[in-house]
Amino acid sequence: MSVHLTRLRELATERFGPAAAELSGDADLFEALGIDSMQALDLLTDLENAFGVEIPDYELQGVHTLAGLAEVVERRL
C-alpha cells in the first residue's frame, strides 16, 4: 500500500469516522462512506492541505476510489 493511500485513508477516517479505516483502495467512496459531492469536496480540501498540492477539478473526473485519489496526488507531487 502506498504512503499516499495510507494517508488518504487516515484523512477519510478523521472526517467520516471509523468506517473509512476499513475502506479498501478500490471501494467506491460515495457508496462505501455514504457521502455526497459536497462532502467529497471537503475531503479534497483536506488532502490538498495535507500534501501541499492543488488538484484541478478536471483531474478528478471519474475518480471515485481512494486508490484513484492516491494516483492523482502522486501525479501532482
C-alpha positions in Angstrom: 0.0 0.0 0.0 1.4 3.4 -0.9 2.1 6.0 1.7 -0.3 8.3 -0.1 -3.1 5.8 0.1 -2.5 5.2 3.8 -2.6 9.0 4.4 -5.8 9.3 2.4 -7.4 6.6 4.4 -6.4 8.5 7.6 -7.9 11.7 6.3 -11.1 10.0 5.4 -11.3 8.4 8.8 -10.8 11.7 10.5 -13.6 13.3 8.5 -16.1 10.4 8.1 -15.4 8.1 11.0 -14.1 4.6 11.7 -15.8 3.0 8.6 -13.3 4.8 6.5 -10.4 3.0 8.2 -11.6 -0.3 6.7 -12.1 1.2 3.3 -10.3 -0.7 0.5 -8.4 1.2 -2.1 -10.8 0.2 -4.8 -14.1 0.7 -3.0 -16.4 3.5 -4.3 -16.0 6.4 -1.8 -19.5 7.7 -2.3 -21.2 4.3 -1.7 -18.8 3.0 1.0 -18.9 6.2 3.1 -22.4 7.3 2.2 -21.1 10.8 1.2 -22.3 13.3 -1.3 -20.3 15.6 -3.6 -20.0 18.4 -1.1 -18.5 16.0 1.5 -16.1 14.7 -1.2 -15.0 18.3 -1.8 -14.3 18.6 1.9 -12.1 15.5 1.7 -10.4 17.0 -1.3 -9.6 20.2 0.6 -8.2 18.1 3.4 -5.9 16.1 1.1 -4.7 19.3 -0.8 -3.7 20.8 2.6 -2.1 17.5 3.8 0.0 17.1 0.7 0.6 20.7 -0.2 -0.9 20.3 -3.7 -3.6 21.8 -5.7 -5.7 19.4 -7.7 -7.8 20.8 -10.6 -11.3 19.6 -11.0 -10.6 18.1 -14.4 -8.1 15.6 -12.8 -10.9 14.3 -10.5 -13.4 13.4 -13.2 -14.2 9.8 -12.9 -12.2 9.3 -9.7 -14.3 7.5 -7.1 -11.8 5.5 -5.1 -9.0 6.1 -2.6 -6.6 4.4 -5.0 -7.7 6.8 -7.7 -7.2 9.8 -5.4 -3.8 8.5 -4.4 -2.8 8.3 -8.1 -3.9 11.9 -8.7 -1.9 13.1 -5.6 1.2 11.2 -6.8 1.0 12.9 -10.2 0.7 16.4 -8.6 3.7 16.0 -6.2 
